Amino acid sequence: MNIAIILCGVFCIFCAYKDYDWFMNNYKARPLVKLLGRNGARVFYIIIGIMFVLCGIFIKV
C-alpha cells in the first residue's frame, strides 16, 4: 500500500515537472489549470505529489 502511494506521488511530480499535455488537459485538471494557470497548477501538483510521497513514507499500514 505504501509503495502505491509513493508511486502515485512520484508519477504526479514527474508529470507536472515535464508539463505533459495529456496530464494537464485532463478534464479533472482543467478547472485547476483555469483557476491557477498552467504553471500554478504544475506547482500545485508537485506539492500534492510531495505530500503523497511523504504520506507513503511516514504512514504505516
N, C-alpha and C positions, 0 to 999 in steps of 0.2 A: 504494500500500500504506500509506504513512504517513497519507494522508488518511483512509483507512478506520479505522485505529487511533484517530486523533484523533476522528473522528465517533462511534465506539463509546464513547469516554471521555466525550464531551460528552453523548451520549444517557444514559449511566449516571448522570452527575452531575445532569442535568436531571430524570430520573425519580425519583431519590432525593430531590432537593430538593422537588419537587412532591408527593411522597408518593403516587404513583399506586397505587391498589389492585391493578390488573392487573399491575403490576410487582412489588409486594411479596408478593402472594398466589400468585405463580407457584410451581409445585411444586418448582422448583430453589432458590427463595429461602426457602421455608417453614422448612427446618431452621435456616438462619441467623437468621431472624426469631425462631424459637423459642429459639435459643441466646442471642442478644444483645438481644432485644426489638426492637420496631419502630424506635425511634429509634437504637438501636445499629446495626441493620442499615443504616439510612439513612446513618449516618456511615461505616460500612464501605464501602458502595457509592460514596459520594462520594470516599473515599480511593482506591478502586480506579479510579474514573474519572479522577482526577487523575494517577494513575500511568500510565494508558493514554495520556492526552494528552501527558505528558512523554516517554514512550517514543516516541510518534509524532513528536514534535518532534526528539528527540535521536538516534534510531536512523536511520541512513541505509541504505537497501536498494539 
